[in-house]
Amino acid sequence: MKKIISGKVREVYDLEDGRMVIVTTDRLSAFDVILPTLIKDKGKVLNALSNFWFEYTGDIVKNHMISSDLKDMPAEFQKPEYEGRTILVKKLKMIPYEVIVRGYMFGSMYEAYKKGEPFLGHKFDKEYKEAEKLAEPICTPSTKAKEGHDINVTCQYMKDDLGEELGSKIEKTAIAVYKKCYEHAYKNGIIIADTKFEFGLDENGELVLADEVLTPDSSRFWDLSKYQVGGSPASYDKQFVRDWLKANNLAGDPNIKEIPADVAEKTSAIYKECEKKICHA
């Protein structure tokens, strides 16, 4: 067994038998900086949400989950500190794209729209306000850069690269997963404005959903009870920390010493509320 990835949030171990162990930590990354203060139980929340969605979308696409039971893991992981944050998964040939599905006019898409420009191959016929729901969700992939920033590309670029059949299947699958999960979250008070998926191919060449799914780290979750068109809605994610960093001129500062306890506790509470609404509704 060897550790193959120590990411911003996750530690990944290759069991070298076609399986991997993924441990989700309580680390939080904001403005491309891993913050020095851990967010209590954040890893457990992300893990619980992903596991919930993997099961929930199993009728649409296969996923990489084998087990979340520590008894199925190597002995090194059968310890209390790994409980609730560790999964055993199938190793895949990963598709080199993050597949972003957007359901609302927001962020960089809204900036392009305001200028009257198409956004990654998408043109909009009707008029939209900021944070307004799109007539239909759209797919906008990005390349997974080994260094530096990912590059947003059109769906056609991805299809030309991967082949029309696989590229189209990825696009359709991502939108189908988003739509099904959107309805569940909406019923329980959360709007999934946008999210990113990662896919791989198994040993038979079948498409498999992998990595994390529809967590506050990989998605823009809005509080339905506070949602209004025409601004930036209240969110269930790390925006609270990001706002604190910006207010204190610490955004992107690699030398930050700590996050105040009350900010860390509030952030932890936001993550936990999100899990409660989605997983225990």
C-alpha positions as CSV (number, residue, x, y, z in Angstrom):
1,M,0.0,0.0,0.0
2,K,1.3,3.4,-0.8
3,K,0.0,7.0,-0.5
4,I,-0.5,8.3,-4.0
5,I,-2.2,11.6,-3.4
6,S,-2.2,14.1,-0.5
7,G,-4.6,16.7,-1.8
8,K,-6.1,19.8,-0.4
9,V,-8.7,17.7,1.5
10,R,-8.2,14.0,0.7
11,E,-5.5,11.4,1.3
12,V,-5.5,8.6,-1.3
13,Y,-3.8,5.2,-0.8
14,D,-3.3,2.6,-3.5
15,L,-3.8,-1.0,-2.3
16,E,-2.1,-2.1,-5.5
17,D,-4.8,-4.7,-6.1
18,G,-7.2,-2.6,-8.1
19,R,-8.6,-0.9,-5.0
20,M,-7.9,2.4,-3.2
21,V,-8.6,3.9,0.2
22,I,-9.7,7.5,0.3
23,V,-9.6,9.4,3.6
24,T,-11.4,12.8,3.8
25,T,-9.8,15.1,6.3
26,D,-11.1,18.2,8.1
27,R,-8.8,20.5,6.1
28,L,-10.3,23.4,4.3
29,S,-8.9,25.1,1.2
30,A,-9.8,28.7,0.2
31,F,-8.3,30.9,-2.5
32,D,-5.9,28.0,-3.3
33,V,-4.5,28.0,0.2
34,I,-4.9,25.1,2.7
35,L,-5.9,26.8,5.9
36,P,-4.0,26.0,9.1
37,T,-7.2,25.6,11.2
38,L,-9.2,22.3,10.8
39,I,-12.9,22.5,10.5
40,K,-14.3,19.9,13.0
41,D,-16.1,16.9,11.4
42,K,-16.0,18.5,7.9
43,G,-14.4,15.4,6.4
44,K,-17.2,13.2,7.9
45,V,-19.8,15.5,6.4
46,L,-18.3,15.5,2.9
47,N,-17.9,11.7,3.1
48,A,-21.6,11.2,4.3
49,L,-22.9,13.4,1.5
50,S,-20.9,11.7,-1.2
51,N,-21.9,8.2,0.0
52,F,-25.6,9.3,0.1
53,W,-25.5,10.6,-3.4
54,F,-23.6,7.6,-4.8
55,E,-26.4,5.3,-3.6
56,Y,-29.1,7.8,-4.7
57,T,-27.8,7.9,-8.3
58,G,-27.0,4.2,-8.7
59,D,-29.9,3.8,-11.1
60,I,-28.3,6.4,-13.5
61,V,-24.6,5.5,-13.4
62,K,-22.2,3.1,-11.6
63,N,-19.9,4.5,-9.0
64,H,-16.5,3.6,-7.5
65,M,-17.7,2.8,-4.0
66,I,-16.9,-0.7,-2.6
67,S,-17.4,-0.1,1.1
68,S,-17.5,2.5,3.8
69,D,-17.1,-0.1,6.6
70,L,-13.7,0.0,8.3
71,K,-13.9,-3.8,8.7
72,D,-13.4,-4.0,5.0
73,M,-10.3,-1.9,5.0
74,P,-6.6,-2.8,5.7
75,A,-5.8,-3.0,9.4
76,E,-4.0,0.4,9.3
77,F,-7.4,2.1,8.8
78,Q,-9.4,0.2,11.4
79,K,-8.9,2.9,14.0
80,P,-11.4,5.4,15.5
81,E,-9.8,8.4,13.7
82,Y,-10.8,6.9,10.3
83,E,-14.4,6.2,11.2
84,G,-16.9,8.1,9.1
85,R,-14.3,9.6,6.8
86,T,-12.9,6.6,4.9
87,I,-14.0,4.7,1.9
88,L,-12.8,1.7,-0.1
89,V,-13.1,2.3,-3.8
90,K,-12.4,0.7,-7.2
91,K,-9.4,2.1,-9.0
92,L,-10.4,3.6,-12.4
93,K,-8.9,5.0,-15.5
94,M,-9.9,8.6,-14.8
95,I,-11.3,10.9,-17.4
96,P,-9.0,14.0,-17.6
97,Y,-11.9,16.5,-17.2
98,E,-13.9,18.0,-14.4
99,V,-17.5,18.0,-15.6
100,I,-19.3,21.1,-14.4
101,V,-23.1,21.3,-14.5
102,R,-24.6,24.8,-14.1
103,G,-28.3,25.3,-13.3
104,Y,-28.3,29.0,-12.5
105,M,-27.0,32.2,-14.1
106,F,-24.1,33.0,-11.8
107,G,-20.4,33.6,-11.5
108,S,-18.2,33.6,-14.6
109,M,-21.2,32.7,-16.7
110,Y,-23.1,35.7,-15.6
111,E,-20.0,37.9,-16.2
112,A,-19.9,36.7,-19.8
113,Y,-23.7,37.0,-20.2
114,K,-23.6,40.6,-19.1
115,K,-21.1,41.4,-21.8
116,G,-23.3,39.7,-24.4
117,E,-20.8,37.0,-25.0
118,P,-21.5,33.3,-25.3
119,F,-20.2,31.1,-22.4
120,L,-18.1,28.1,-23.4
121,G,-20.3,27.5,-26.5
122,H,-23.6,28.3,-24.8
123,K,-25.8,31.2,-26.0
124,F,-28.7,32.5,-24.0
125,D,-31.9,33.6,-25.9
126,K,-33.9,34.9,-22.9
127,E,-33.0,37.6,-20.5
128,Y,-31.6,36.6,-17.1
129,K,-30.9,38.3,-13.8
130,E,-28.0,37.2,-11.6
131,A,-28.7,33.9,-9.8
132,E,-31.8,33.2,-11.9
133,K,-32.5,29.6,-12.8
134,L,-31.6,28.6,-16.3
135,A,-34.3,27.1,-18.6
136,E,-32.2,23.9,-18.7
137,P,-28.9,23.0,-16.9
138,I,-25.8,23.2,-19.1
139,C,-22.5,21.2,-19.0
140,T,-19.2,23.1,-19.1
141,P,-16.1,20.9,-18.7
142,S,-12.7,21.9,-17.6
143,T,-9.4,20.2,-18.2
144,K,-7.7,18.8,-15.1
145,A,-4.3,20.6,-15.0
146,K,-1.5,18.8,-13.2
147,E,0.0,22.3,-12.4
148,G,-1.6,25.7,-12.4
149,H,-5.3,26.3,-13.0
150,D,-7.8,24.1,-14.8
151,I,-8.9,25.5,-18.2
152,N,-12.6,25.8,-19.0
153,V,-13.5,24.3,-22.4
154,T,-16.7,23.7,-24.4
155,C,-18.5,20.3,-24.4
156,Q,-17.6,20.0,-28.1
157,Y,-13.9,20.3,-27.2
158,M,-14.3,17.4,-24.7
159,K,-16.2,15.3,-27.3
160,D,-13.5,16.0,-29.9
161,D,-10.9,14.9,-27.5
162,L,-12.6,11.8,-26.0
163,G,-14.7,10.8,-28.9
164,E,-18.3,11.8,-29.7
165,E,-19.9,8.7,-28.1
166,L,-18.0,8.9,-24.7
167,G,-18.1,12.7,-24.6
168,S,-21.9,12.8,-25.2
169,K,-22.5,10.0,-22.6
170,I,-20.5,12.0,-20.0
171,E,-22.5,15.2,-20.7
172,K,-25.9,13.4,-20.6
173,T,-25.0,11.4,-17.4
174,A,-23.7,14.5,-15.6
175,I,-26.9,16.4,-16.3
176,A,-29.1,13.5,-15.4
177,V,-27.4,13.1,-12.0
178,Y,-27.6,16.8,-11.4
179,K,-31.3,16.9,-12.2
180,K,-32.2,14.0,-9.9
181,C,-30.1,15.3,-7.0
182,Y,-31.4,18.9,-7.5
183,E,-35.0,17.8,-6.9
184,H,-34.1,16.0,-3.7
185,A,-32.1,18.9,-2.3
186,Y,-34.7,21.4,-3.4
187,K,-37.4,19.6,-1.5
188,N,-35.2,19.8,1.6
189,G,-34.4,23.5,1.4
190,I,-31.2,23.6,-0.6
191,I,-30.7,24.8,-4.2
192,I,-27.8,23.2,-6.0
193,A,-26.8,26.1,-8.3
194,D,-23.9,24.3,-9.8
195,T,-21.5,21.4,-9.2
196,K,-18.6,19.4,-10.6
197,F,-18.3,15.7,-11.3
198,E,-15.5,13.4,-12.0
199,F,-15.8,10.2,-14.0
200,G,-13.6,7.2,-14.8
201,L,-13.7,4.0,-16.9
202,D,-13.7,0.6,-15.2
203,E,-12.0,-2.5,-16.5
204,N,-14.8,-3.1,-19.0
205,G,-14.7,0.5,-20.3
206,E,-18.0,1.4,-18.6
207,L,-18.5,5.0,-17.3
208,V,-18.2,5.3,-13.5
209,L,-18.9,8.2,-11.2
210,A,-16.0,8.9,-8.9
211,D,-14.3,11.3,-6.5
212,E,-16.8,13.3,-4.4
213,V,-20.3,14.0,-5.4
214,L,-22.5,17.1,-4.6
215,T,-20.7,18.3,-1.5
216,P,-20.4,21.9,-0.3
217,D,-16.8,21.7,-1.5
218,S,-17.6,20.7,-5.0
219,S,-20.9,22.6,-5.4
220,R,-22.6,25.9,-4.9
221,F,-25.4,25.2,-2.4
222,W,-27.9,28.0,-1.7
223,D,-30.3,28.3,1.2
224,L,-33.7,28.1,-0.5
225,S,-35.4,30.0,2.3
226,K,-33.2,33.0,1.7
227,Y,-32.9,32.7,-2.1
228,Q,-33.7,35.8,-4.2
229,V,-32.9,36.5,-7.8
230,G,-30.7,39.5,-8.5
231,G,-27.8,39.1,-6.1
232,S,-25.5,36.6,-4.4
233,P,-27.7,34.1,-2.4
234,A,-26.8,32.8,1.1
235,S,-24.8,29.6,0.7
236,Y,-24.1,26.3,2.5
237,D,-20.4,26.1,1.8
238,K,-17.1,27.7,2.7
239,Q,-18.2,31.1,1.6
240,F,-18.4,32.1,5.3
241,V,-14.7,31.5,5.6
242,R,-13.9,33.1,2.3
243,D,-15.8,36.3,3.3
244,W,-13.9,36.4,6.6
245,L,-10.6,36.0,4.7
246,K,-11.5,38.8,2.3
247,A,-12.7,41.1,5.1
248,N,-9.3,40.7,6.8
249,N,-7.2,41.0,3.7
250,L,-6.0,37.4,4.0
251,A,-7.5,35.9,0.8
252,G,-4.8,33.8,-0.8
253,D,-2.2,34.6,1.9
254,P,-0.1,31.4,2.3
255,N,1.3,32.7,5.6
256,I,-2.0,32.9,7.5
257,K,-1.5,31.7,11.1
258,E,-5.0,30.6,12.1
259,I,-8.8,31.0,11.6
260,P,-10.6,32.3,14.7
261,A,-12.4,29.6,16.7
262,D,-15.8,31.2,16.2
263,V,-15.3,31.3,12.4
264,A,-14.2,27.7,12.4
265,E,-17.2,26.6,14.6
266,K,-19.7,28.5,12.4
267,T,-18.3,26.9,9.3
268,S,-18.5,23.4,10.9
269,A,-22.1,24.1,11.8
270,I,-23.0,25.2,8.2
271,Y,-21.5,22.0,6.8
272,K,-23.4,19.9,9.4
273,E,-26.7,21.6,8.7
274,C,-26.2,20.9,5.0
275,E,-25.7,17.1,5.7
276,K,-28.7,17.0,8.0
277,K,-31.0,18.6,5.4
278,I,-29.9,16.3,2.6
279,C,-29.1,12.9,4.3
280,H,-31.6,12.9,7.1
281,A,-34.7,14.5,5.5
